[in-house]
Amino acid sequence: MSLSAASPPVNGSVGPLERGLAVLRELTALSAHGAGPAVRPGDLVRATGLARSVVDRVLGTLEQLGYVRLDGREVSLATRLMELGNAYLAASGVADALLPFAERLADALDESVSVAVPDGDGVRFVIQATRRRTMSLAFRIGDLLPAERCAPGALFATEWDERTWTAWRARRAAAPTAGAASFPAVPPWPGPAGAQDLEGFVRRAKAAARDGWAPDDQLIEPGLVAVSLPLRDPAGRIACAVNVVSHTSRHDIASLRRIAPAALRDRIPAMEAALAAPGPSGPPPRGAGGGTGEDPARLAKREMGAGFLQSLARGLAVLRALGERPPGGPSPHHGMTLTAVAEATGLARATARRSLLTLVELGYAETDGERLFRPTPRVLELGYAPLAGLGFTDIARPHLRELVGAVHESASLAVLDGGDIRYVERVPTVRIMSVNITTGTRFPAYATSMGRVLLAGLDAEARAAYLAGLDPRPLTRHTLTSVPGLARVLEGVLELGYALVDEELEEGLRSLAVPVRDADGRVTAALNLAVHAGRDTPENTLRTLLPPLRATAARIEADLRTASAHRPRGLGAGRPSGV
């Protein structure tokens, strides 16, 4: 089935959706390559040309949806925004189907492997299996490259229609060096613009059509070489391209050409079969589903009033729904009907249809003629690349700040490192007497609340091995040093889901910790609040601090699930030594 995106101009029927998407695009560009991770609303006014009042309403709506964070006079992208890009990744099925192949191929060749899909006259990356070296690939999931600056582009150009070639020539005429304005992930062309002449790319596209593969001999930047082969859908069209990337310190293009195509061709039949197979479901519908609940945007409108842009919220809900499998319904890989989208969002068919048509006109969705709709790779331009580059502590940090602002106590995250805990993030509070701990600090796991949470989260065999090798020493007069007693305490922590440690690490220090679980439900980190023991009783500490602590852990876990939905994310959790 051929699904094609319609082209602008946009009819303006869902104006708030268009304006909201424009703000998200510019916020992404400014966050990643301009003003830093936090941007001021005035920057967005200048970048979009919208009135300040419009930008403020858009940002207020996006904050209510959890897609941006407003901190005083600054705005930043929030991890939850990755839901939109995840809708495309779920609907396309490429990342889920091919990530295991890419990782195995990277291991076999000891080179970085990526998978890219066509996006207009550009190339969008959807998988990266990177080798960790001093010189390693820095592209992120969602980054867009100009077709003429990478190997997959020549492959995709073999199937371009005249409209795409025309758009490419117009873009090249307007920005002949394909610089930072259009493709901020790519460094400016190091040589004269003539070195990237139009006919040179046309020749490379013809060679790719003839040879069935394409090289990149330092087109992106000096030292980077790559070889790319296409994967085709059941209709025989190129669905994506697999890229093997190296550096001239390891391979020149000739030596990479000798090893990469053979290794790829051996795997192509299995990879194309995986692409063609019915995929797993997308994420469960969020908000009103099945058409039986009330439209969540309408409820938010009642709560926030005129400041909430209901059409924007509904349009983003429609975009998100395109990656969801309705209960008992088919995979979204081949598209969703208007009826299915309306049921998944709780919207009336007419409302859902208006949003879908606007998304199609803006290039964020495509249709086979209004019967089936699905999202396009362009959705990944909405914050996905900068957010995909975040690590565990980057994701957790804003939540720790919100927690500290609410309870006015210091909050920390730690992981298990050998028999110790190691602090990986900390947000202190400002008090005359405060707990002075920095990231990187280590403490014995047995005497800390976070350590007990992490130890309780180990499987029974690993926990028993840790206890068998433990020789606990008293750190204060309150420290529990009985191994059988500690074993009973850990069983209690496992049952209760928290640990309270009172003056066992240091006199006067009380701490309360809860687990933070990864997308698979494993305890991978611990979150705690540290207080002075003389300010309150242990019972009151539990009563006042445990609910916000658990709520914060739940929000971190939700963001981790969103961020790792279509890619592995190592969180740095460890095991005790010898286990």
C-alpha positions in Angstrom: 0.0 0.0 0.0 1.3 3.4 -0.9 0.7 6.2 1.6 1.8 9.7 0.7 1.9 12.9 2.6 0.1 15.9 1.1 2.1 19.1 0.9 1.5 22.6 2.3 0.0 25.2 2.1 -2.1 24.4 5.2 -5.8 25.2 5.2 -5.8 26.7 8.7 -8.8 24.7 9.8 -7.1 23.7 13.1 -5.0 26.9 13.6 -4.0 26.2 17.2 -2.5 22.8 16.2 -0.4 24.4 13.5 0.8 27.1 15.8 1.6 24.6 18.6 3.6 22.4 16.2 5.5 25.5 15.0 6.4 26.4 18.6 7.6 22.8 19.3 9.7 22.8 16.1 11.4 26.1 17.0 11.8 25.1 20.7 13.5 21.9 19.5 15.9 23.8 17.2 16.7 26.4 19.8 17.2 23.8 22.6 19.5 21.6 20.6 21.6 24.0 18.6 20.9 27.6 19.7 20.1 28.9 23.1 20.8 25.8 25.1 18.5 23.4 27.0 16.3 26.2 28.3 14.8 28.9 26.0 12.9 32.1 26.8 9.4 32.7 25.4 10.7 35.8 23.6 13.1 33.6 21.6 10.1 31.6 20.4 8.2 34.8 19.5 11.0 35.9 17.3 11.6 32.4 15.8 7.9 31.7 15.0 6.6 35.2 14.2 3.6 34.5 16.5 2.3 37.1 19.0 3.6 36.8 22.6 0.1 36.1 23.8 -0.3 33.2 21.4 3.1 31.7 22.3 2.2 32.0 26.0 -1.1 30.1 25.5 0.7 27.4 23.4 3.3 27.0 26.1 0.7 26.8 28.9 -1.2 24.1 27.0 2.0 22.1 26.3 3.0 22.4 30.0 -0.5 21.1 31.0 0.1 18.1 28.6 3.5 17.5 30.2 5.4 18.2 26.9 7.4 21.3 28.1 8.6 22.6 31.5 8.2 26.2 32.5 10.6 27.4 35.1 10.3 31.1 35.8 11.1 32.8 32.5 12.5 29.8 30.8 11.0 26.9 28.9 12.5 23.5 28.1 11.5 20.2 26.4 10.1 17.5 28.7 10.8 13.8 28.2 7.1 13.1 27.8 7.2 14.8 24.5 8.9 11.7 23.1 5.4 10.1 23.1 4.8 11.8 19.7 8.0 10.4 18.2 7.2 7.0 19.8 3.9 7.1 17.9 5.8 7.2 14.6 8.3 4.5 15.7 5.5 2.2 16.8 3.5 2.7 13.6 6.5 2.2 11.3 7.7 -0.9 13.2 11.3 -0.3 11.9 13.0 0.2 15.2 11.3 -2.7 17.0 11.9 -5.1 14.1 15.5 -4.1 13.3 17.2 -3.1 16.5 18.2 -6.6 17.5 19.8 -7.1 14.0 21.6 -3.8 14.2 23.1 -4.6 17.6 24.2 -8.1 16.5 25.7 -6.7 13.3 27.6 -4.0 15.3 29.0 -6.7 17.6 30.0 -8.9 14.6 31.8 -6.1 12.7 32.9 -4.1 15.8 31.6 -1.0 14.0 28.7 1.4 14.5 25.5 0.4 12.7 22.5 2.7 12.1 19.2 2.5 10.3 17.7 5.4 8.4 14.4 6.1 6.7 13.6 8.6 4.0 12.0 11.9 5.1 11.3 14.1 2.1 14.7 15.0 0.5 16.4 14.2 3.8 17.4 11.1 5.8 16.1 10.5 9.3 17.9 8.1 11.7 15.7 5.7 13.7 18.3 3.2 15.1 21.8 3.7 16.4 23.9 0.8 17.6 27.1 2.7 18.4 30.5 1.4 19.3 32.0 3.4 22.3 35.3 4.8 21.2 37.2 8.0 21.5 36.0 8.7 17.9 32.4 7.6 17.8 29.1 8.4 16.0 27.3 11.3 17.6 24.0 11.2 15.7 20.9 10.7 17.7 17.6 9.0 17.0 15.5 11.5 15.1 18.4 13.5 13.6 17.9 14.6 10.0 20.7 14.7 7.4 20.6 16.1 3.9 20.4 13.3 1.3 23.5 14.4 -0.5 25.7 14.2 2.6 25.2 10.5 3.5 25.1 7.1 2.0 21.4 6.3 2.6 20.5 9.5 0.7 21.8 8.2 -2.6 19.8 5.0 -2.1 16.6 6.8 -1.3 17.1 9.1 -4.3 16.8 6.2 -6.6 13.1 6.2 -5.9 12.4 9.9 -5.8 9.6 11.3 -8.0 10.0 14.5 -9.9 8.4 16.5 -7.1 11.0 15.4 -4.6 13.9 16.1 -7.0 12.4 19.5 -7.6 12.2 20.2 -3.9 15.8 19.0 -3.4 17.1 21.3 -6.2 15.2 24.2 -4.7 16.6 23.5 -1.3 20.1 23.2 -2.6 19.8 26.4 -4.6 18.6 28.3 -1.4 21.3 26.7 0.8 24.0 25.2 -1.3 26.2 24.0 1.6 23.3 22.3 3.5 24.3 24.2 6.6 23.2 24.4 10.2 19.9 26.3 9.5 18.2 23.4 7.7 20.2 20.4 9.1 21.7 21.4 12.5 22.9 17.8 13.1 25.4 18.1 10.2 28.6 20.2 10.4 28.9 22.7 7.5 30.5 21.4 4.4 34.3 21.8 4.9 35.2 22.5 1.3 33.8 24.9 -1.3 30.2 24.6 -2.2 31.1 23.4 -5.7 32.5 20.2 -4.2 28.9 19.2 -3.5 27.6 19.9 -7.0 24.1 18.8 -7.9 25.2 16.5 -10.6 27.6 14.7 -8.3 24.7 13.6 -6.2 22.7 12.6 -9.2 25.6 10.4 -10.3 25.9 8.8 -6.9 22.1 8.0 -7.0 22.5 6.4 -10.4 25.5 4.4 -9.1 23.4 3.3 -6.1 20.6 2.1 -8.4 23.1 0.1 -10.4 25.2 -1.4 -7.6 22.5 -1.9 -4.9 24.5 -0.1 -2.3 26.0 3.4 -1.6 29.2 4.7 -0.1 29.9 7.7 2.1 33.5 8.7 1.7 33.8 11.5 4.2 30.7 13.3 3.0 29.4 14.2 6.4 32.8 15.2 7.9 36.5 14.3 7.4 37.3 10.9 8.7 33.8 9.4 8.6 33.2 6.6 6.1 30.1 4.5 5.7 28.5 1.9 3.5 24.7 1.6 3.2 22.4 -1.1 1.8 18.6 -0.9 1.3 15.9 -3.0 2.9 12.7 -3.4 0.9 9.1 -3.8 1.8 6.9 -6.6 0.4 6.1 -4.3 -2.6 9.7 -4.0 -3.5 10.2 -0.4 -2.5 13.0 0.8 -0.2 11.6 1.0 3.3 14.9 1.9 5.1 18.7 1.7 4.7 21.2 -0.1 7.0 24.4 1.9 7.5 27.8 0.5 8.7 29.9 3.5 9.9 33.6 3.6 10.6 36.5 6.0 10.8 39.5 6.4 8.5 41.7 5.4 11.4 40.2 1.9 11.2 39.0 1.7 7.5 39.1 3.6 4.3 36.1 3.3 2.0 37.7 0.5 0.0 38.3 -1.8 3.1 34.9 -1.0 4.6 33.3 -1.9 1.2 35.0 -5.3 1.3 33.5 -6.3 4.7 30.2 -4.4 5.1 28.1 -5.4 2.0 28.8 -9.1 2.4 27.9 -9.0 6.1 24.8 -7.1 5.4 23.6 -9.1 2.4 23.7 -12.3 4.5 21.3 -10.7 6.9 19.0 -8.8 4.6 16.4 -11.7 4.0 15.9 -12.1 7.7 15.7 -8.3 8.3 13.2 -7.8 5.5 11.1 -10.7 6.9 11.1 -9.0 10.3 10.0 -5.8 8.7 7.1 -7.5 6.9 6.0 -9.5 10.0 3.0 -8.1 12.0 4.6 -6.1 14.8 3.8 -5.8 18.5 1.2 -3.4 19.6 2.0 0.3 20.2 1.6 1.8 23.7 -1.8 1.5 25.3 -4.1 4.5 24.7 -3.6 7.3 27.1 -6.6 9.2 28.4 -10.1 8.5 27.2 -10.1 5.4 25.1 -12.7 3.2 23.4 -14.9 6.2 22.7 -16.6 5.8 26.0 -14.8 8.4 28.2 -15.0 12.2 28.0 -12.6 14.0 25.8 -9.6 14.8 28.1 -9.0 18.1 26.3 -12.5 19.2 27.2 -11.8 18.4 30.9 -8.6 20.3 30.8 -10.3 23.2 29.1 -12.8 23.4 31.9 -10.0 23.4 34.4 -7.7 26.0 32.7 -10.3 28.1 30.8 -9.3 30.3 27.9 -5.6 29.7 28.4 -5.9 26.1 27.3 -5.9 25.5 23.5 -8.3 22.6 23.1 -7.7 22.1 19.4 -3.9 21.8 20.0 -4.4 19.2 22.7 -6.8 17.2 20.6 -4.5 17.3 17.6 -1.6 16.0 19.6 -3.8 13.3 21.0 -4.7 12.3 17.5 -1.0 12.2 16.5 -0.2 10.1 19.5 -3.0 7.7 18.8 -1.7 6.9 15.4 1.0 4.7 17.1 -1.5 2.9 19.4 -3.1 -0.4 18.9 -6.8 -0.2 19.8 -7.9 -2.9 22.3 -8.3 -6.1 20.3 -7.5 -4.2 17.1 -4.7 -4.7 14.5 -1.2 -3.4 14.6 -0.9 0.3 13.6 1.9 -0.5 11.1 -0.3 -0.2 8.1 -2.3 2.8 9.3 -5.4 3.5 11.4 -8.9 4.3 10.2 -10.6 7.5 11.2 -13.0 5.4 13.3 -10.1 3.8 15.2 -8.5 7.2 15.9 -11.8 8.6 17.1 -12.3 5.7 19.5 -8.7 5.8 20.7 -8.9 9.5 21.6 -12.5 9.8 22.7 -13.1 12.4 20.0 -16.0 12.9 17.6 -15.2 11.6 14.1 -15.5 15.1 12.7 -13.1 16.5 15.3 -10.6 13.7 14.7 -10.9 14.1 10.9 -10.0 17.8 11.1 -6.9 17.1 13.1 -5.9 14.2 10.8 -6.2 16.4 7.7 -4.2 19.2 9.2 -1.5 16.7 10.2 -1.4 15.3 6.7 -1.1 18.8 5.2 1.7 19.7 7.5 3.6 16.5 6.6 3.2 14.8 10.0 0.8 12.1 8.8 0.1 10.4 5.5 -3.0 8.8 4.1 -4.0 6.4 1.3 -7.0 8.6 0.5 -8.6 9.2 3.9 -9.2 5.6 4.7 -6.0 4.8 6.5 -3.7 7.3 8.3 -0.3 6.9 9.9 2.5 9.2 11.2 5.5 10.1 9.1 9.2 10.3 10.1 8.8 14.1 10.3 7.2 13.7 13.7 10.7 13.0 15.1 11.6 16.6 14.5 9.3 17.5 17.5 12.0 17.3 20.2 12.9 13.6 19.7 16.6 14.0 18.9 17.7 16.2 21.8 15.5 14.2 24.2 16.9 10.9 22.9 20.3 12.1 23.9 19.3 12.4 27.6 20.8 10.0 30.2 19.1 8.7 33.3 20.1 11.5 35.5 19.1 14.1 32.9 15.6 12.6 32.9 15.4 12.4 36.7 16.9 15.8 37.5 13.8 18.0 36.8 11.7 15.7 39.0 14.1 15.9 41.9 14.0 19.7 41.6 10.2 19.7 41.8 10.3 17.4 44.8 12.8 19.6 46.7 10.7 22.6 45.8 7.6 20.9 47.3 9.0 19.4 50.5 12.1 21.6 51.1 14.3 18.7 51.9 17.4 17.4 49.9 16.7 14.7 47.4 19.2 12.2 45.9 19.4 9.3 43.4 21.9 6.5 43.9 22.8 3.2 42.2 24.4 0.0 43.6 28.2 -0.1 42.9 29.9 -3.1 44.4 28.8 -3.3 48.0 28.3 0.5 48.2 25.8 3.0 46.9 27.1 5.7 44.6 25.2 9.0 44.4 24.5 9.9 40.7 22.3 12.9 41.2 21.5 15.3 44.1 19.5 18.4 44.5 20.1 20.0 47.9 17.8 22.3 49.8 18.9 25.6 51.4 19.0 25.4 55.2 21.3 26.6 57.9 21.9 23.0 58.8 21.8 20.8 55.7 23.1 17.4 54.5 26.4 17.9 52.6 26.7 15.1 50.1 27.9 15.4 46.4 27.4 13.2 43.4 30.0 10.4 43.3 29.9 10.0 47.1 29.8 6.4 48.2 28.5 4.8 51.4 28.1 1.2 52.5 24.8 -0.1 51.2 23.8 -1.9 54.4 23.6 1.3 56.5 21.6 3.5 54.1 18.0 3.8 53.1 18.9 3.8 49.3 21.2 0.9 49.8 18.5 -1.2 51.5 16.0 -0.4 48.7 18.6 -1.4 46.1 19.6 -4.6 48.0 15.9 -5.5 48.5 15.5 -5.1 44.7 18.1 -7.8 43.9 16.9 -11.3 43.2 16.9 -13.7 46.1 20.2 -15.4 45.0 22.1 -12.2 44.6 20.8 -10.8 47.9 21.8 -14.0 49.7 25.3 -13.8 48.1 25.7 -10.2 49.2 24.7 -11.1 52.8 27.0 -14.1 52.9 30.0 -11.9 52.2 29.0 -9.0 54.5 30.9 -8.0 57.6 28.9 -4.9 58.7 30.7 -2.4 60.9 29.0 0.0 63.3 29.1 3.6 61.8 27.1 5.0 64.7 25.6 3.5 67.9 22.4 2.9 65.9 23.9 0.9 63.0 22.4 -2.5 62.5 25.3 -4.9 62.3 23.5 -8.3 62.6 23.4 -10.0 59.2 20.3 -12.1 60.1 18.7 -8.8 61.3 19.6 -7.1 58.1 18.1 -9.9 56.1 14.8 -9.5 57.9 14.9 -5.7 57.3 15.5 -6.2 53.6 12.5 -8.6 53.4 10.4 -5.9 55.1 11.7 -3.3 52.6 10.7 -5.5 49.7 7.2 -5.9 51.1 6.7 -2.3 52.1 8.3 -0.7 49.1 10.4 1.8 51.1 13.3 2.0 53.6 13.6 4.4 56.5 17.0 4.6 58.2 17.4 6.6 61.3 20.9 7.7 62.4 22.6 4.5 61.3 24.9 6.2 58.8 25.5 9.3 60.8 24.2 10.7 64.1 21.3 13.1 63.5 20.7 12.0 59.9 17.4 10.3 58.9 16.7 9.2 55.3 13.7 7.7 53.5 14.1 5.9 50.2 11.9 4.3 47.5 12.9 2.2 44.4 13.0 3.6 40.9 12.3 0.8 38.3 13.2 0.6 34.7 10.8 -0.2 31.8 11.1 -3.9 32.6 10.2 -3.4 36.3 13.7 -4.0 37.7 14.9 -1.8 40.5 17.7 0.2 38.9 18.1 3.1 41.2 16.9 4.5 44.5 15.4 7.9 45.3 15.6 9.4 48.8 15.0 12.4 51.0 17.5 13.2 53.8 16.3 15.2 56.8 17.7 16.1 60.3 16.4 13.5 62.7 15.8 16.1 65.4 13.1 18.0 63.4 10.4 15.4 63.5 9.5 11.9 64.5 10.0 8.9 62.2 6.2 8.5 62.0 5.7 12.0 60.8 8.6 11.8 58.4 6.8 8.8 56.8 3.4 10.4 56.8 4.6 13.7 55.2 7.4 12.6 52.9 6.6 9.1 51.6 3.6 10.1 49.4 5.5 12.9 47.5 8.6 10.6 47.3 6.6 7.8 45.7 4.8 10.2 43.3 8.2 11.5 42.2 9.6 8.0 41.6 6.4 7.2 39.6 7.0 10.2 37.4 10.6 9.3 36.8 9.6 5.8 35.9 7.0 7.0 33.5 9.6 9.2 31.7 12.0 6.2 31.6 9.4 4.1 30.0 8.7 6.8 27.4 12.4 7.4 26.7 13.2 3.7 26.3 10.1 2.6 24.4 12.0 1.9 21.2 15.6 1.9 22.3 17.6 0.4 25.1 18.7 2.8 27.8 21.5 1.8 30.2 20.8 3.3 33.6 24.0 2.3 35.3 22.6 0.1 38.0 25.1 -2.3 39.5 25.4 -5.4 41.5 27.5 -6.1 44.6 30.9 -7.3 43.8 31.1 -11.1 43.6 27.4 -11.5 42.8 
